[in-house]
Amino acid sequence: MTITIDTIVFDLGKVLLDWDPRYFYRRFFPGDEAALEQFIAEAITHDWVLGMDRGQPVADAVGRHAAALPQHAELIRRWPQGWPQMLRGELADSVAILDALERAGYPLYALTNFSTETWPVAVARCPVLQRFRHVVISGEIGLVKPDAAIYDYTIERCALQPARTLFIDDLAANVEAARAAGLQAVQFTGAPALRHDLAALGVRLA
């Protein structure tokens, strides 16, 4: 039996928002992409960023991380001042899909791993963030994707019917965790692929 999807939940970073630490840190590695990538791999780790997304104060996270990685300490300490430059704005092709979903009448929500300290910067720069009925922000509740508890919280807080709700995220682990929570879910790899996935699931775009 085909299940009708009637609600959409978006991830934000790299789905609707064009965010990448490289946008800021590239200036410190002129003409040397290999060195930049090595720095990103060693210093701007997923787990470190996730700590801030979980609610760790940025100053504390930066201080501890710089002390643990003295070879990268100077650049790690630039994280707070550089964060606004890591956010270029909205991804227009993805926002166009959100526009079409909104016109078609789908309730729209967001579930994002985001520090509460950087969230106001994103809100001020990206009008799309005002378009959701509710945004679940990890830093506000001390939970992050792909923890099962954040999906349970979102389902309850937004009064979702999981089997009729589609979750869109760029990370495979977050997609799999959403499915384990009972949500429909697809991995975002670009706007054209998302349009194809939505059509395959019977989601209409106005």
N, C-alpha and C positions, 0 to 999 in steps of 0.2 A: 504494500500500500504506500502510495506517495504521500509524504508529509508536507503540508503547506507551510512555508516559512512566512511569518508575518511580522518579525522584528529583527533588526540588525544591530549588532554590537561591533564597533570598530576599535581596534588598537589605534594608537596615534603615531608614535615615532616610526618613520620609514614607511608608513602606510598613508597617512594624511599630512604628516609634517616631515619636512626635509631637514633631518638632523644628522650630523656626523661630526665627531671630534676632529676629523681630518681637516675640516674647513677652517678650524682655528690653528691646529698644530702644524699644518703644512709649512707655514712661514718660517718655522724653526729648522726646517730641513730642505733648504732651497735646492731644487734639482736632484734630490736624493729620495725617491719614493721608497726604496728598500729600507733606508734608515728610518723613515717615517713609519713604515709598517712594523718594523721591529720594535720601535718605541710603543706603538699602539698595542701590540701583542703583549709586551712586557709590563706596561704601566697602566694603560687604560683598559683594564680587564673587565669582563662582564660582571664578575662577582663584586668587584670594587664599586662599580656604578650601581649595581643592584642593592648594595648596602645603603646608599643614599636614597635610592628609590623606596627602600623599606622604611625610611624615616631617620637614618643616622644623620646628624647635623653635618653639613658640608664641611665646615671648618674642622671638625673632629676627623672626618673621613680623610680629608686632604692631609692633615697633620700626621696621622698614623701611617698613611700610605707613603708619604714623603720620607718618613723616618725609616720605613721598611725597605725603601728603594732609593738609597742616597744617590745612586748614579743618575736617577731621573728626578730628583727632588725639586730642582728649580722649575722644571716644566709642570710637574704635578701641582705645584703651588699656584701656577697660573690658571688652574681649572676654573675657579669662581669668576675671575675677570673675563675669561675666554668663553664661558658657556654661551652667552648671547650670540657670539659669532659662530657657534656650532649649529645654530638654528637659522637656516636660510629663509624659512617661511613655509608656506603650504605647497603641497604637490598638486598642481592644477588638475592633472588628469584624474587623480583620485577624488578630488573635491567635486569634479564634474559628475562622477558616479554618485557621490553622496547627494548632490543636487537632484539627480534623477530619481534616486530612491525617495527623497523627501517629497518630490512632486507626485510620486506614485502613492504616497500615503503611508509609507512604512515608519513606525516609531524608531527613532535612532538613539542609541546609547553609545558610550565609550567606556572602555576598561583599559587603563594605562599604567605602566610602571613609570612613575614620575616623582621626583623630589618635590616636596611642597615649597622648597626655597626657589626652585627654578620655574615652577608652574606659573607664577604671575608674569614672568617674562614671556612665556608662550601665549598666555591669554591676551596680553597686550599686543602681541605681534600677529596673531593668527585668528581672525574673526570666525573661522570655521568652528572653533571650540565653543562658541556660543550657540551652536545649532542643535546640541543634544539635549534630550529630556533630562539626562543625568550623566555625569562623568564620575566613574569610580577611579580615584587616584590612590595609588598604592601607598604613597607616603603619608596619607591622611589616616590610613587604617592599619598600618604596620604589616601589611601582607603584600606579597609580590607574585606575579606570574612566574613560573608555572605552579605555585603552591595550590593544592586543591581548594584550600579554604577561601582563596580570593574569588574563585568561580562560584562557590556556594554563597558567599556574601553578595556577589553581584546579582545572582539569580533572585535572592530574597529581597535585596534592597530595591531592585528595579521591577520586582514582581513579574519576572520572565517565566514563560513556559519553555523550558529548555529545548524540547524536541522541535519547537516551532521558531526557535531563535537561531540566527546565524551569526557566528563570531568570526571576525577576519583579523588575522595577525601575521606578521612577517616571519616569526620564529616557529619552526616546526614543533619544538617542545611545548610552546604555549598552545598551539593548535591541538596537539595530542591530549594535553591536560584538559582543554575545553571539551573535547569529545568524551573524555572519561567522566566529566561532570554531567554529561547528557546533552550538551549543546551540539548543534550542527556547527561545523567549523571548516574553514578553508585557509590555506596558507597564501598570503599575498606575495606575489613575485613581480607584480607590475599591473598597471591599470588594464591593459588589453586582456591579460589572463584572468583578472578578476571579473571583467565583463563576461567572459566565456563561462567561468564558474557559476556566476549568478544565473545566467541563462539556463545552464544545465540543471540547476536546482529549482527552476521555475520562478525565480525572482524577477519581477518585471521592472523595467526602467522606463520612466515616463519621458 
